[in-house]
Amino acid sequence: MSSSDTEHKSHQHAGNRCPVAGKHGFCPPQATDSRSPCPALNTMANHGYINRDGKNISSWSIQRGLKACYGLSTPLALFLTYVGFAMLKRVRPIDLFEIGKHNVIEHNASLVHHDTPEGQEFAPIGIDQGLVDDLMNDVKPEKEGGVNAKSGESLMNAIDVARARIRREKDCKPVDSVHQEIARGEMAIILGVWETSTKDKVGIPAEWMRRWIGHEKLPDDWKPTHKQGLLDTIQRSKAIRTAMEEMRNTEGSSATSPTPSASNSLEKVPSTTPSESARAKL
């Protein structure tokens, strides 16, 4: 069945079963499905790695789904799942919309969602495609005359993510240090899961990012190629933070590239300890 049939024929999901898309094919949320502001979890639901209806999802099913969908290591999947449930103060299964409770796991200055309006308990889940375009415009070639950010060959790295995070934190309501770390951790994980390289740059395909964060889909025919671990994710989160600090120090909060020396220093992700990123979430 064509992707357009999958996306437009209205039907109901029962648990992780979809009558249209099959086991792990993409199907967008239907009218009664629950979703969150988290692209990672929504994508898992859209592909049937957790309940497609986004309801009654146990901690066990989330950690299992994180490993199957993204190739996360058992320690990282357990960490993300059980710290997340602890922050939500939940033990029993959840519906995805609960992830959007403002300022618990969810935070202001999302890369593609608007801030939670004053007085609202839950964050908006609608994706602003203009913000997705802005994120793509933050992707810069490693060398002058290198790949274009609009091409399928362009790669996004920690410096590009840092540029985007600075832009959003400047434009949005304040974000506390805990949620800044969560925001960095979200992107650190996917930078590790999809890392690839060209002759000019190491990063993840920008169009994969557009598809994932803008449409909550996995890349076509992609399967995990390695286990993404906890320590590597911590190191990548620290690399994003280091790039942000360098940009702010050199440009007075403007989102421009670090100096060449800073860029070179980020090519090897700096080491850190688990406590420095203990709250990074997917």
Legacy VTK file of the C-alpha trace (Angstrom):
# vtk DataFile Version 3.0
C-alpha trace
ASCII
DATASET POLYDATA
POINTS 282 float
0.000 0.000 0.000
1.321 3.465 -0.851
2.488 5.909 1.810
-0.329 8.280 0.859
-2.869 5.517 1.529
-1.201 4.844 4.873
-1.264 8.505 5.839
-4.773 9.449 4.740
-7.076 6.468 5.240
-8.780 6.972 8.604
-8.772 3.978 10.923
-8.240 3.046 14.557
-5.183 1.732 16.360
-5.484 -0.937 19.029
-2.316 -1.070 21.089
0.627 -1.374 18.712
-1.429 -2.867 15.884
-2.224 -0.960 12.696
-4.526 -2.420 10.014
-2.827 -0.311 7.347
0.906 0.036 8.002
1.927 -3.408 9.222
4.360 -4.133 12.046
6.791 -1.216 11.804
5.604 0.779 8.797
4.847 4.462 9.319
1.325 5.537 10.165
0.493 8.991 11.561
-1.620 9.350 14.702
-5.335 8.853 14.225
-8.060 10.992 15.792
-8.169 9.234 19.154
-4.424 8.589 19.514
-2.295 10.246 22.202
0.935 12.056 21.372
3.566 14.184 23.146
6.005 16.984 22.249
8.791 14.345 22.087
9.705 13.337 18.507
11.521 10.215 19.672
8.510 8.733 21.455
6.017 9.906 18.826
8.130 8.315 16.094
8.234 5.075 18.065
4.432 5.115 18.253
4.074 6.035 14.571
6.187 2.987 13.669
4.695 0.564 16.198
7.678 0.209 18.541
5.347 1.225 21.369
1.550 1.279 21.323
0.482 3.083 18.153
-2.411 4.689 19.975
0.050 6.243 22.436
-1.908 4.910 25.408
-1.253 2.619 28.358
2.497 2.513 27.721
4.560 0.803 30.409
8.119 1.653 31.384
9.159 -1.800 30.203
7.672 -1.266 26.733
9.410 2.106 26.393
12.863 0.810 27.284
12.361 -2.186 24.993
11.153 0.110 22.195
14.109 2.477 22.573
16.483 -0.425 22.034
14.581 -1.879 19.074
13.821 1.420 17.326
17.031 3.402 17.879
19.588 0.809 18.923
20.109 2.289 22.386
22.137 0.265 24.850
20.328 -1.310 27.772
21.887 1.109 30.316
20.884 4.167 28.263
17.371 2.876 27.582
16.842 2.026 31.260
18.247 5.382 32.365
16.012 7.403 30.070
12.911 5.397 30.874
13.101 5.166 34.634
14.410 8.674 35.246
11.584 9.899 33.020
8.967 7.971 34.972
10.484 9.240 38.230
10.259 12.843 37.033
6.622 12.273 36.112
6.093 10.618 39.524
4.529 7.656 37.785
4.923 3.915 38.217
1.963 2.680 36.228
1.673 2.927 32.422
1.234 6.378 30.892
-0.395 7.968 27.865
2.009 9.943 25.700
0.282 13.270 26.317
1.492 13.073 29.932
5.078 13.576 28.731
3.992 17.084 27.728
3.273 18.263 31.270
5.017 21.612 31.311
8.409 21.946 32.961
8.595 18.352 34.149
10.398 16.643 31.260
9.001 19.037 28.624
10.649 22.450 28.437
10.419 25.839 26.758
12.648 26.671 23.768
11.865 23.470 21.905
13.503 23.396 18.490
10.201 22.892 16.631
7.356 23.498 19.113
6.034 26.705 20.602
6.412 27.456 24.302
3.622 26.418 26.643
1.128 29.305 26.932
0.745 30.920 30.338
-1.693 29.025 32.524
-1.617 25.848 30.424
-0.631 22.570 32.078
0.485 20.784 28.920
2.721 21.911 26.080
1.484 22.199 22.482
2.288 19.150 20.365
1.860 20.781 16.957
5.059 21.019 14.916
5.821 24.438 13.427
7.286 23.696 9.986
8.730 27.208 9.912
10.810 26.290 12.961
11.844 23.082 11.198
13.085 25.208 8.279
14.944 27.455 10.726
16.652 24.392 12.182
17.723 23.261 8.729
19.105 26.739 8.074
21.307 26.349 11.156
23.182 23.554 9.382
26.376 25.015 7.956
28.987 23.396 5.684
32.271 22.553 7.377
34.207 24.272 4.584
33.502 27.262 2.370
32.008 25.936 -0.819
31.061 22.671 0.872
27.708 20.939 0.845
24.574 23.039 0.820
22.305 22.835 3.859
19.317 22.115 1.610
20.923 19.108 -0.084
20.481 15.512 0.967
24.238 15.287 1.556
24.375 17.983 4.227
25.203 16.852 7.743
24.219 18.287 11.116
26.724 18.133 13.964
27.066 19.332 17.567
28.040 22.837 16.432
24.905 23.142 14.283
22.769 21.938 17.190
24.469 24.468 19.466
23.664 27.227 16.982
20.003 26.173 16.949
19.783 25.906 20.735
21.224 29.414 21.186
18.749 30.817 18.676
15.762 29.206 20.370
16.858 30.048 23.910
17.294 33.658 22.832
13.818 33.790 21.237
11.845 31.916 23.912
11.029 32.038 27.592
13.898 31.255 29.998
14.964 27.639 30.395
16.481 26.493 33.692
19.733 24.536 33.851
18.021 21.167 34.308
15.885 21.595 31.201
18.796 23.034 29.216
20.561 19.766 29.895
17.504 17.765 28.897
17.327 19.732 25.633
20.982 19.034 24.844
20.583 15.370 25.728
17.645 14.932 23.358
19.802 15.930 20.421
22.960 14.231 21.680
21.258 10.856 21.438
20.154 11.218 17.835
23.561 12.643 16.838
25.051 9.378 18.064
22.394 7.096 16.601
22.717 8.456 13.048
26.310 9.680 12.894
27.924 9.418 9.473
30.626 11.319 7.593
31.582 12.930 4.301
34.958 14.256 3.218
34.036 17.623 4.736
32.067 16.883 7.882
30.965 14.341 10.496
27.317 14.499 11.563
23.847 13.150 10.801
22.011 13.620 7.485
20.057 16.860 7.739
17.154 15.447 5.753
16.883 12.555 8.189
16.584 15.140 10.927
13.893 17.026 8.978
11.926 13.812 8.503
12.277 12.809 12.164
11.750 16.090 13.983
9.372 17.579 11.408
7.242 14.541 10.527
8.080 12.018 13.260
9.179 9.368 10.767
12.249 7.166 10.596
14.441 7.336 7.479
13.322 4.903 4.779
14.735 1.392 5.234
16.954 2.496 8.139
17.854 0.037 10.884
20.197 0.565 13.860
23.821 -0.092 12.919
25.351 0.040 16.403
24.443 0.377 20.064
24.219 3.985 21.234
25.599 4.096 24.760
25.101 6.249 27.833
28.675 7.535 28.134
28.878 8.463 24.448
25.601 10.377 24.785
26.930 12.251 27.827
30.041 13.208 25.860
27.987 14.464 22.925
25.766 16.509 25.225
28.872 18.104 26.707
30.143 18.858 23.186
26.932 20.774 22.432
27.288 22.713 25.686
30.943 23.514 24.945
30.039 24.792 21.481
27.274 26.968 22.920
29.627 28.453 25.503
32.232 29.184 22.835
29.681 30.876 20.580
28.331 33.013 23.391
31.794 33.971 24.570
33.015 35.008 21.137
29.889 36.542 19.637
27.911 37.919 22.568
24.996 35.439 22.323
24.840 35.530 18.499
24.505 32.131 16.870
27.633 32.064 14.716
30.223 29.363 14.293
33.031 28.917 16.809
36.565 29.867 15.849
38.474 27.206 13.878
40.345 26.168 17.013
37.077 25.623 18.866
35.650 23.667 15.945
38.703 21.437 15.926
38.430 20.871 19.648
34.875 19.582 19.177
35.766 17.039 16.513
36.631 14.669 19.332
33.746 14.650 21.725
35.098 15.649 25.165
34.803 13.172 27.982
32.741 13.765 31.068
31.144 11.855 33.902
27.582 10.551 34.082
26.689 13.014 36.822
27.253 15.970 34.500
24.392 14.888 32.263
22.356 12.818 34.637
19.086 14.288 33.447
19.572 14.184 29.664
16.405 12.806 28.132
15.345 11.580 24.745
LINES 1 283
282 0 1 2 3 4 5 6 7 8 9 10 11 12 13 14 15 16 17 18 19 20 21 22 23 24 25 26 27 28 29 30 31 32 33 34 35 36 37 38 39 40 41 42 43 44 45 46 47 48 49 50 51 52 53 54 55 56 57 58 59 60 61 62 63 64 65 66 67 68 69 70 71 72 73 74 75 76 77 78 79 80 81 82 83 84 85 86 87 88 89 90 91 92 93 94 95 96 97 98 99 100 101 102 103 104 105 106 107 108 109 110 111 112 113 114 115 116 117 118 119 120 121 122 123 124 125 126 127 128 129 130 131 132 133 134 135 136 137 138 139 140 141 142 143 144 145 146 147 148 149 150 151 152 153 154 155 156 157 158 159 160 161 162 163 164 165 166 167 168 169 170 171 172 173 174 175 176 177 178 179 180 181 182 183 184 185 186 187 188 189 190 191 192 193 194 195 196 197 198 199 200 201 202 203 204 205 206 207 208 209 210 211 212 213 214 215 216 217 218 219 220 221 222 223 224 225 226 227 228 229 230 231 232 233 234 235 236 237 238 239 240 241 242 243 244 245 246 247 248 249 250 251 252 253 254 255 256 257 258 259 260 261 262 263 264 265 266 267 268 269 270 271 272 273 274 275 276 277 278 279 280 281
